[in-house]
Amino acid sequence: MPNTIGVDVGSTSTKIVLLKQGEIHYKIRPTGWSPRDAAHQILEELLQEQALSREEIDFIVATGYGRVAITYAHKAVTEITCHGRGAAFLVPETDTIIDIGGQDSKVIKITPQGKVMDFMMNDKCAAGTGRFLGVMAAALGLDVDDLGKFQDVKPASITNMCTVFAESEVIGLLAQGTPKDAIISGLHQAIARRVAAMVKKRGSYEKVVFTGGVALNQGVCRSLEKELGTKILVPEYCQIAGAIGAALIGQDSCPAQS
């Protein structure tokens, strides 16, 4: 079995996955100001950890918004394609993927084999993304990782999804004495409504998988379940689904397999 690597360079974090003898090895690091530097550093770190040289890697596939900067990759593939393949691998029979990253949110419809049939993407603004939650957390005096730890309560009304206006709204609610847990529940509900509308526009859904960094926020996940009326599945490797898909495509593309 070939050793293949998938590198997913996102706006916020860079993920790398090594498929070695059927096992998944991975690393995640902030992308920072230079996608190229982040991708090179994370590759060297992973190879060192696994005691491998570049010559022992059979194929490397790059994906994500910074994929064009990955000069060491043999092939570049869109993140939509890689997320479809990765999600189908992590959760067999998936038909709908919700992926919320640092700067965009995506809804992807796939076949059981992970082939993309249709998708919808919001990448024009930060509404409902990891960046949106980061700004709201800062306004609340919290770390973004803390948001998912709050219990669901009656949500405060959040009428704006524009990051700038929503931040002002959160600050105003705090000034009025609105409890933080109510504001957080309101934010989660607002995100879920926006994303659920995208899902419903793509037609029916049976098995929904949630990937991306925001999938680690249990509050957003619960709110999505309420809006869609179905169970949302969050795989163990939700943050690296795109990189896993890229590594799997690398296996398909590896000369050793032809």
FENMONOR-V286806 format. One line per field, one symbol per residue. ss: DSSP state (h for helix, s for strand, l for the rest). phi: phi as a letter, one per 20 degrees, with the letter a starting at -180 (. if undefined). psi: psi as a letter, one per 40 degrees, with the letter a starting at -180 (. if undefined). A space follows every 10 residues. Layout:
BEGIN
ss = ???
phi = ???
psi = ???
END
This chain:
BEGIN
ss = lllssssssl llssssssss llssssssss llllhhhhhh hhhhhhhhhl lllhhhllss ssslllhhhl llllssllhh hhhhhhhhhh lllllsssss llllssssss lllllsssss sslllllllh hhhhhhhhhl lllhhhhhhl llllllllll llhhhhhhhh hhhhhllllh hhhhhhhhhh hhhhhhhhhh hllllllsss slhhhhlhhh hhhhhhhhll lssllllhhh hhhhhhhhhh hhhlhhhl
phi = .feccdcdee fdcddccdec lmdecbbcbg fmecgfffff fffffffffe lcdffeeebc ddbnfeffee feffbdcfff ffffffffff cgmgdcddcc dfcbccccec egenefdabc cdcebegmdf fgfffffffe mcegffffef ffcffffded dfgfffffff fffffenfff ffffffffff ffffffffff feofbdcddd cnffffefff fffffffemb fdedfgegfd gfffgfffff ffefgfee
psi = hihihhhhhi ddihhhhhhh feihhiihii daehdddddd ddddddddde fiideehdih hiaidedeeg deidihiidd dddddddddd giehehhhhh adeiiihhhi ideehhdiih hhediehead ddddddddde fiideddeei ihahiihheh ehdddddddd dddddeehid dddddddddd dddddddddd deaihdhhhh iideeehddd dddddddefi hhhhidfddf dddddddddd ddehdee.
END
